[in-house]
Each structure stands twice: as structure tokens, then as C-alpha cells.
Amino acid sequence: MSELKNDRYLRALLRQPVDVTPVWMMRQAGRYLPEYRATRAEAGDFMSLCKNPELACEVTLQPLRRYELDAAILFSDILTIPDAMGLGLYFETGEGPRFKKLADNKEAIEALPIPDPEQELGYVMDAVRTIRRELKGEVPLIGFSGSPWTLATYMVEGGSSKDFAKTKKMAFAEPQMLHMLLDKLADSVILYLNAQIKAGAQAVQIFDSWGGVLSGPAYEEFSLRYMHKIVDGLIRTYEGKKVPVVLFTKGGGQWLEAIADTGCDALGLDWTTNMHEARQRVGHKVALQGNMDPSMLYAPVPRIEEEVERILGEFGHGEGHVFNLGHGIHQFADPEHAGAFIKAVHAQSAKYHK
Ligand code: CP3
């Protein structure tokens, strides 16, 4: 496999010197791009797109053709694991993900298999291999998974939720049942991410989108403990190269020290966390990724540039910053504004790396 032409993203995650701050966007391949909507229509629906390695590769590369992004992210979804466990994932237009079967009782949880990544999830590994080949060493490829807690919320609730009532009821009334589910998910995620690394992913990120809805002690018990188990089980060096691990708990700003203590390489931050304070708290241990509010892309371009400057200044001089949005780019974001955002990060950050 060819050497990387642009390794800024990997270098920043390892807190090594870079010329400018690397940048990518969560959900950079998605509905805000007309070319994505066209390819999805060609595939039929979202899951058919995920399960077609050639088309998944095509949409992964689309944002890279438009913008000077410093990383590509595998096009897939965090819910592929519960789908591979037999829950039957489908998408209801405008209503988000749904499952045909739930994992909301002991029998159902006991019956869940741990998917073999090269079998039931073979389409994901094929996509990773295809994308890695087609990237031709331009930028690194990020693999990803959901955290056990975040996956469990979808499997217990049957889809998206506002209050996570069923999952929290299980956590507090029948904790051993939820622990059984989380344990199986952690084992599945370890196999899944290690298979992505062997297939060609050069860094991996765990999306804990719903960790922030828990109290501190419940976060430790039901989310962080399992991400820690995953970090301990991951391949950290592959073919002589470090494979950085990024943990992103949305709403996790209060727990940065504990998250950094898992031994991960970097923390994803949402926009509610101050970069300067985060760096003082954990910057000697981990790199930081973030954290512009994705809604800022609705602002006029000069306002976006001002916000990029503010965040660059908040992080300050030196290494260990990967610029990103604090969560996924919105469906109605203007692609021109996304382009202005990425240009601004590169243009305005050189002075922080002298
Ligand atoms: O970042 C990327 O470009 C890679 C692709 C990616 C998708 N989902 C594609 C997707 C990634 C990294 C994800 C992760 C994901 N999926 C998360 C964690 C990140 C986060 O946003 O918190 C979560 C919670 C999911 C579950 C999920 N998948 C939801 C809630 C939805 C519906 C979202 C909506 O706005 O309707 C999805 C579907 C999904 N996953 C889409 C995309 C591009 C939109 C589906 C479509 O094309 O119709």
C-alpha cells in the first residue's frame, strides 16, 4: 500500500507537528451534497447504499473531490452491528432508524449473536478495502463504530428516542440485563474495529452520541467502562504504524479526564466545551478534535471565518488539534459554506504552527 501523501490528520492525533491544522467534518458524506442524494437514489435506499461497496466508496470520495479535507471517513452507519445481530434495521423516511426486533428483555439479549466481521459485516470490510484502494494514499481513512451504550439505546428503544426511558429503566431497575447487552456489544465492537483496521482503516473513532444523557456515575458504569474495554482490545499498531483511537462522547465535556484515562489517543469535543480549558485539563495526554457548532454553517461566510478564528485561538499555538464540527453536518447546510469553512481552517491556522 502506498505511503500517505497527506498525513496531517494522523500526525495531529499523535500530537506531532503539522504545517496547518487538519480538518474533516462529521457526516461529511451525506444529504447536504446533491451528488450524495443522486447516488443514494441510484442505490435505492440508505441501507442498500451502505451494503454496496462500490457505491459506498463513491459517496465516501464525493466530499474529497469538492474540498481539501485531511481525512476520509468510511461511509456506513453505527447501526450495522445491531443489524448484523439480527434486529432488522430499516429507515422510515423522515423518522430515522428503526428495528424490526428489539433487545429489550433477557431472552432476546441472551439470544444475540456476536457478528463475524468478515461474514455478516463483510460488506463493510469490502467497502473499507475498496475505499483504501481508491484513495491512492491521498489522505488517511477513518473507520468507526458506535459505543456500546449508544448502540444499546437504539436496540432497547427500537429507534431514536428523546428521553431514553426504556434503556434507563433497564439500567436502573435491571442493571445486570443491560450489562449483558453492553458486554456483547463491546466484544462485537472490538472484533468489528480490528477487522476494519486489518482491512485498511488508519484511525478509528467511537461515536458515543448519547453518553451525555447520563449522570456522571451512570456514564462511568454504562458507557465509559465499555469504551475502556474496547480501547484495551484494539490493535494499536498495524503494519508498523500507530492506529489512533478517538473517543467522542457528545455532551461529555464534564468527564474529559476520565475519558482520557482510557488510554485513547484523542477526544472528540462538541461545541459546549471550551477548547482552552479542555487542553489545560487533558492536552498533555490526548489530542482534541472539534468543535464548531454545525449550525454555524448557516451563518454568512465572514461569520464562519470569525468562528474558525475564535476556535483556533481558543486551542492556541502548538500541536494536538484536529478541527471538526462538534457534531454531524446538517442536511440543509450549504455546500459552499462547508467549503469556506474548510478553506478558513487551513488558511487561518498556519500561524499557530510556527
Ligand atoms: O461521517 C460520515 O460521513 C460517515 C457516515 C456516517 C453515517 N452515520 C451516515 C448516515 C456516520 C459516521 C454515522 C454515524 C451515526 N449513525 C451516528 C453517530 C454520530 C452521530 O450523528 O451522533 C448515529 C447516532 C447514527 C444513527 C443514525 N443513522 C441516525 C440517527 C440516522 C438518521 C439521521 C437523520 O438525520 O435522518 C442515520 C442515517 C444516516 N447515517 C444518514 C447518513 C448519511 C442519513 C440517511 C439518508 O441518507 O437518508
Residues whose N, C-alpha, C, O or C-beta is under 5 A from the ligand:
A	BS01	CP3	M25 M26 R27 Q28 A29 G30 R31 F46 I73 L74 F75 S76 D77 I78 G96 P97 F207 S209 G328
